[in-house]
Amino acid sequence: MQSIQIDRYGGPEVLIRRRIPVPVAGPGEVLIRISHSGINFMDIHTREGKYATSRTYPVMLPCTLGMEGAGQVVATGEGVTTLLPGDRVAYCIVWGSYAEYAVVAAWRVVRVPAALPLKMAAAALFHGFTAHYLAHDVARLEPGTTCLIHAASGGIGQILIQLARRCGARVYATTSTPEKAEVARARGADQVVLYENGRFADAIREATGGHGVDVVFDSIGKATLRDSFRATRRRGLVVNYGTVSGPVQDLDPIELGEAGSLFLTRPRLADHLPDAQTIQRRADAIFGALLDGSLKITIARQYSLDNVAEAHAVLETRQMVGKPILTVSASA
Ligand SMILES: NC(=O)c1ccc[n+]([C@@H]2O[C@H](COP(=O)([O-])OP(=O)(O)OC[C@H]3O[C@@H](n4cnc5c(N)ncnc54)[C@H](OP(=O)(O)O)[C@@H]3O)[C@@H](O)[C@H]2O)c1
C-alpha cells in the first residue's frame, strides 16, 4: 500500500512516499481502509521531532504520519465484537493515517453516522474532541464565563468558539489578520482583536472592565503565553494546549503569582480519551452537532498523498483557515 513516512526528523523534505505491506489486525484491532485523513499541526510537530521523546505519544521511526482517519473496516482481529467489516468508522491519536490502510485498536474506533460524509468525520474528530474536552472538562465553561481563544480561525479555534458559545460563555478571540478575524466572528466570537505583538492583552483587559477574562485558551505558546497571563483575571485559568510558535522553556512559577495567582495547565488529548465510553461520548457530541447543523467545520483544502508537503507548508506559513484533509482513496 502507499504511505507517507518519515525515517528522520526535519522539514517537509523528510516526507517519503513509500510502498509498504498492508498491516494485519492483531487481537483487539481492526484493519481500516482509509478514505480520508485529517492533517493536523501535530503531524508537523511530529515530523520536526517534537515528540521524539514523548511518553504520551511515543514515535518509532520509520513512522507513517497522520493521527486521524476515516474509512471502512475491512478486517477484524481476534476478540473484536464491536465492529464488523463494512462499518464506516473514524478514529484519532494513532499514527499511520497518511496511508491506504491502518490498524487501530477497536476501542479507539467509532462508527460514523450514515448521514455524515467520511471526509467530514476525518476532519472532525481530532479537533472536535480537543475543543470538547477543553471547553467541558478543562475550563468547564458555563453561562457567564468569559474566555479568550487564540488562533481563532484555525482548526480547533473555530470549533472552540462554537462550543464555548453553546456553553453560554462570552467569547473573545485573536487572529493575525482582519480576514481571519471575520472568520472568527462568523463562527460566533463576540469580539475579535489582532495580536499586535501582545497588545491584545490590553484590549482584552479594557473590554472586560480592567479585569481580564476567566479563561485563556492558548495554542501558540512562546509568542503569546506571557501576554495571555496579562489578559487573564486574578485567579483565572490559562490553558496552554499547543505551541505552534515554539515551546515556553523559561517559565518560573512565580510569574503566575505576580500575574494574579493564575492557574496554568498544559493538557493533552490522550489523557482525555482514556476509554471507549469517553471516546463515544465525545463522538456523539461532535457528530450530533454536525448533523443537527449547530456545529460547522470548514474543510479548508483537500490534498492527496502526492502533496502532503504542500499541505504542511500552507499550515506552517499560517495560510490555512479551517481544517485541511488528505483524500487517500475514494473507494470507502
Ligand atoms: N493539547 C492538545 O490536546 C492538543 C490537541 C490538538 C492540537 N493541539 C495543538 O494545538 C496547536 C494548534 O493545532 P491546529 O492543528 O488546530 O492548528 P491550527 O490552529 O489550525 O493552525 C495554527 C494556527 O496558529 C496560528 N499561529 C500563530 N503563530 C503561528 C506560527 N508561528 N506558525 C504557525 N501558525 C501560527 C495561526 O493563526 P493566526 O495566523 O490567526 O495566528 C494558524 O492558523 C498545535 O500546537 C497542536 O499540536 C493540542
Ligand as a Chemical Component Dictionary entry (heavy atoms), coordinates in Angstrom:
data_LIG
# 
_chem_comp.id                   LIG 
_chem_comp.type                 NON-POLYMER 
_chem_comp.pdbx_formal_charge   0 
_chem_comp.three_letter_code    LIG 
# 
loop_
_chem_comp_atom.comp_id 
_chem_comp_atom.atom_id 
_chem_comp_atom.alt_atom_id 
_chem_comp_atom.type_symbol 
_chem_comp_atom.charge 
_chem_comp_atom.model_Cartn_x 
_chem_comp_atom.model_Cartn_y 
_chem_comp_atom.model_Cartn_z 
_chem_comp_atom.pdbx_ordinal 
LIG N1  N1  N 0  -3.140 19.632 23.771 1  
LIG C1  C1  C 0  -3.970 19.029 22.955 2  
LIG O1  O1  O 0  -4.790 18.202 23.378 3  
LIG C2  C2  C 0  -3.931 19.356 21.505 4  
LIG C3  C3  C 0  -4.800 18.711 20.606 5  
LIG C4  C4  C 0  -4.755 19.070 19.271 6  
LIG C5  C5  C 0  -3.843 20.030 18.844 7  
LIG N2  N2  N 1  -3.005 20.602 19.732 8  
LIG C6  C6  C 0  -2.050 21.627 19.337 9  
LIG O2  O2  O 0  -2.746 22.821 19.044 10 
LIG C7  C7  C 0  -1.972 23.586 18.141 11 
LIG C8  C8  C 0  -2.885 24.054 17.002 12 
LIG O3  O3  O 0  -3.186 22.942 16.198 13 
LIG P1  P1  P 0  -4.181 23.004 14.975 14 
LIG O4  O4  O 0  -3.978 21.726 14.219 15 
LIG O5  O5  O -1 -5.558 23.364 15.427 16 
LIG O6  O6  O 0  -3.630 24.185 14.119 17 
LIG P2  P2  P 0  -4.408 25.496 13.680 18 
LIG O7  O7  O 0  -4.839 26.233 14.907 19 
LIG O8  O8  O 0  -5.435 25.148 12.680 20 
LIG O9  O9  O 0  -3.287 26.314 12.906 21 
LIG C9  C9  C 0  -2.349 27.014 13.553 22 
LIG C10 C10 C 0  -2.789 28.490 13.733 23 
LIG O10 O10 O 0  -1.936 29.027 14.716 24 
LIG C11 C11 C 0  -1.717 30.396 14.446 25 
LIG N3  N3  N 0  -0.266 30.682 14.578 26 
LIG C12 C12 C 0  0.259  31.578 15.440 27 
LIG N4  N4  N 0  1.580  31.570 15.366 28 
LIG C13 C13 C 0  1.929  30.667 14.437 29 
LIG C14 C14 C 0  3.181  30.248 13.916 30 
LIG N5  N5  N 0  4.335  30.748 14.353 31 
LIG N6  N6  N 0  3.176  29.307 12.957 32 
LIG C15 C15 C 0  2.027  28.782 12.516 33 
LIG N7  N7  N 0  0.807  29.149 12.972 34 
LIG C16 C16 C 0  0.759  30.099 13.922 35 
LIG C17 C17 C 0  -2.224 30.689 13.035 36 
LIG O11 O11 O 0  -3.390 31.501 13.173 37 
LIG P3  P3  P 0  -3.178 33.105 13.222 38 
LIG O12 O12 O 0  -2.462 33.441 11.945 39 
LIG O13 O13 O 0  -4.509 33.679 13.335 40 
LIG O14 O14 O 0  -2.323 33.348 14.431 41 
LIG C18 C18 C 0  -2.607 29.326 12.489 42 
LIG O15 O15 O 0  -3.788 29.377 11.725 43 
LIG C19 C19 C 0  -0.795 22.704 17.732 44 
LIG O16 O16 O 0  0.339  23.028 18.525 45 
LIG C20 C20 C 0  -1.270 21.313 18.087 46 
LIG O17 O17 O 0  -0.228 20.385 18.313 47 
LIG C21 C21 C 0  -3.026 20.282 21.039 48 
# 
loop_
_chem_comp_bond.comp_id 
_chem_comp_bond.atom_id_1 
_chem_comp_bond.atom_id_2 
_chem_comp_bond.value_order 
_chem_comp_bond.pdbx_ordinal 
LIG N1  C1  SING 1  
LIG C1  O1  DOUB 2  
LIG C1  C2  SING 3  
LIG C2  C3  SING 4  
LIG C2  C21 DOUB 5  
LIG C3  C4  DOUB 6  
LIG C4  C5  SING 7  
LIG C5  N2  DOUB 8  
LIG N2  C6  SING 9  
LIG N2  C21 SING 10 
LIG C6  O2  SING 11 
LIG C6  C20 SING 12 
LIG O2  C7  SING 13 
LIG C7  C8  SING 14 
LIG C7  C19 SING 15 
LIG C8  O3  SING 16 
LIG O3  P1  SING 17 
LIG P1  O4  DOUB 18 
LIG P1  O5  SING 19 
LIG P1  O6  SING 20 
LIG O6  P2  SING 21 
LIG P2  O7  DOUB 22 
LIG P2  O8  SING 23 
LIG P2  O9  SING 24 
LIG O9  C9  SING 25 
LIG C9  C10 SING 26 
LIG C10 O10 SING 27 
LIG C10 C18 SING 28 
LIG O10 C11 SING 29 
LIG C11 N3  SING 30 
LIG C11 C17 SING 31 
LIG N3  C12 SING 32 
LIG N3  C16 SING 33 
LIG C12 N4  DOUB 34 
LIG N4  C13 SING 35 
LIG C13 C14 SING 36 
LIG C13 C16 DOUB 37 
LIG C14 N5  SING 38 
LIG C14 N6  DOUB 39 
LIG N6  C15 SING 40 
LIG C15 N7  DOUB 41 
LIG N7  C16 SING 42 
LIG C17 O11 SING 43 
LIG C17 C18 SING 44 
LIG O11 P3  SING 45 
LIG P3  O12 DOUB 46 
LIG P3  O13 SING 47 
LIG P3  O14 SING 48 
LIG C18 O15 SING 49 
LIG C19 O16 SING 50 
LIG C19 C20 SING 51 
LIG C20 O17 SING 52 
# 
